[in-house]
Amino acid sequence: MSNLKWCGHVLILSLALSVTGSVTPARAQQVQASPEEALTDALSAACRQDSDTFANSLTADNATAYRALPGPQRTAIMKRFVLLEDPGRALRSSGATGHGVLRCETPAIATEMRFGETRVRENLAFVPMDIPIPGDDPRSITFGLVREKGNWKLLSVGLILLDIPAMAKQWEQADQDATEDKVIADLRELATALETYRRAYGKLPDTLSSLGPAPATGISPEAAGLVNADLSAGSKDGYTIRYNIVPASGNLPDEEADKAETFALAATPDEYGKNGRRSFFLDSTGVLRGVDKQGAAANSTDPRVGPG
């Protein structure tokens, strides 16, 4: 599996040699399982999506960081180890070479992991593995393990060192980026709904709630059925969205004034730094603006975001 993709912090495995010491004979006697057995236990836990057991297969620092991750991120790591989305059943056996075979079966699909000859270098071990791919060449990967307090712990996948604290920071930023992208889409959806409402009823709605789901009796100016309940309540994807009507300038007849009104939408993160960092502003011109304002609202003078 040489092309396995990780979001982790990439380091050449040889760097680990400079930070781990050799093991004494007395400590070697404390080893409770072989590297292959330890890896089998880790992959079996990943197959079952048993995060508590999987954490026991990690080095102390990584285990602490792993347990602190949100549940979906812990599960995401385990999925990467077995290349399966759903939890499965782990079945152990021996192959023709005498080395272990681990099969992870889910209702939809199964993967089979065939272990090769383990190489041990003092306190480091390298366990090669082949994963047969129907109609294609097997994927190969080598797992690195380190001996920590007499037990073998996962250290690397291929040349990628498991650095869960660094992964957590990257994922936190990726989650924030994804949330901000959703909020931008929410603002665009609201802007489209507001213009649709104006065309249908000749004016902008007084509040966003008028854009919300309609009852079984049908749509109306009070419930136009243009957006979902969350958006019509001004709260979605971890952001609060505020709506303002900007009256037309000049002394215009009411009907013309209604048509000439413009609007402004401002979105701010509910929990700054967790849901997102940028605040956003979108008005009738379609120009999106956004900037990190420490949780304060964005406005028409802030930098533009994207081409729109």
Secondary structure as the mmCIF struct_conf table of DSSP 4:
data_model
#
loop_
_struct_conf.conf_type_id
_struct_conf.id
_struct_conf.beg_label_comp_id
_struct_conf.beg_label_asym_id
_struct_conf.beg_label_seq_id
_struct_conf.end_label_comp_id
_struct_conf.end_label_asym_id
_struct_conf.end_label_seq_id
TURN_TY1_P TURN_TY1_P1 SER A 2 ASN A 3
BEND BEND1 GLY A 8 GLY A 8
TURN_TY1_P TURN_TY1_P2 LEU A 13 LEU A 13
HELX_RH_AL_P HELX_RH_AL_P1 SER A 14 LEU A 17
TURN_TY1_P TURN_TY1_P3 SER A 18 VAL A 19
BEND BEND2 THR A 20 THR A 20
HELX_LH_PP_P HELX_LH_PP_P1 GLY A 21 THR A 24
HELX_RH_AL_P HELX_RH_AL_P2 PRO A 25 ALA A 28
TURN_TY1_P TURN_TY1_P4 GLN A 29 GLN A 30
BEND BEND3 ALA A 33 ALA A 33
HELX_RH_AL_P HELX_RH_AL_P3 PRO A 35 ARG A 48
TURN_TY1_P TURN_TY1_P5 GLN A 49 GLN A 49
HELX_RH_AL_P HELX_RH_AL_P4 SER A 51 ALA A 55
TURN_TY1_P TURN_TY1_P6 ASN A 56 SER A 57
STRN STRN1 LEU A 58 LEU A 58
HELX_RH_AL_P HELX_RH_AL_P5 ALA A 60 ALA A 68
BEND BEND4 LEU A 69 LEU A 69
HELX_RH_AL_P HELX_RH_AL_P6 GLY A 71 VAL A 82
TURN_TY1_P TURN_TY1_P7 LEU A 83 LEU A 83
BEND BEND5 GLU A 85 ASP A 86
STRN STRN2 ARG A 89 SER A 94
TURN_TY1_P TURN_TY1_P8 ALA A 96 THR A 97
BEND BEND6 GLY A 98 HIS A 99
STRN STRN3 GLY A 100 GLU A 105
BEND BEND7 PRO A 107 ALA A 108
STRN STRN4 ALA A 110 PHE A 115
STRN STRN5 ARG A 119 ARG A 121
TURN_TY1_P TURN_TY1_P9 GLU A 122 ASN A 123
STRN STRN6 LEU A 124 ILE A 133
TURN_TY1_P TURN_TY1_P10 PRO A 134 GLY A 135
STRN STRN7 ASP A 136 GLU A 148
TURN_TY1_P TURN_TY1_P11 LYS A 149 GLY A 150
STRN STRN8 ASN A 151 VAL A 157
TURN_TY1_P TURN_TY1_P12 GLY A 158 LEU A 159
STRN STRN9 ILE A 160 LEU A 161
HELX_RH_AL_P HELX_RH_AL_P7 ILE A 164 TYR A 201
BEND BEND8 GLY A 202 LYS A 203
BEND BEND9 ASP A 206 THR A 207
HELX_RH_3T_P HELX_RH_3T_P1 LEU A 208 LEU A 211
BEND BEND10 GLY A 212 GLY A 212
TURN_TY1_P TURN_TY1_P13 ALA A 216 THR A 217
STRN STRN10 SER A 220 SER A 220
TURN_TY1_P TURN_TY1_P14 PRO A 221 GLU A 222
STRN STRN11 ALA A 223 ALA A 223
BEND BEND11 VAL A 227 VAL A 227
HELX_RH_AL_P HELX_RH_AL_P8 ALA A 229 SER A 232
TURN_TY1_P TURN_TY1_P15 ALA A 233 GLY A 234
STRN STRN12 SER A 235 LYS A 236
TURN_TY1_P TURN_TY1_P16 ASP A 237 GLY A 238
STRN STRN13 TYR A 239 VAL A 246
HELX_LH_PP_P HELX_LH_PP_P2 PRO A 247 ALA A 248
BEND BEND12 SER A 249 GLY A 250
HELX_RH_AL_P HELX_RH_AL_P9 ASP A 254 ALA A 260
STRN STRN14 THR A 262 PRO A 269
BEND BEND13 ASP A 270 GLU A 271
STRN STRN15 TYR A 272 TYR A 272
TURN_TY1_P TURN_TY1_P17 GLY A 273 ASN A 275
STRN STRN16 GLY A 276 GLY A 276
BEND BEND14 ARG A 277 ARG A 277
STRN STRN17 ARG A 278 ASP A 283
TURN_TY1_P TURN_TY1_P18 SER A 284 THR A 285
STRN STRN18 LEU A 288 ASP A 292
TURN_TY1_P TURN_TY1_P19 GLN A 294 GLY A 295
HELX_LH_PP_P HELX_LH_PP_P3 ALA A 296 ALA A 298
TURN_TY1_P TURN_TY1_P20 SER A 300 THR A 301
BEND BEND15 ASP A 302 ASP A 302
HELX_LH_PP_P HELX_LH_PP_P4 PRO A 303 PRO A 303
STRN STRN19 ARG A 304 ARG A 304
BEND BEND16 GLY A 306 GLY A 306
#
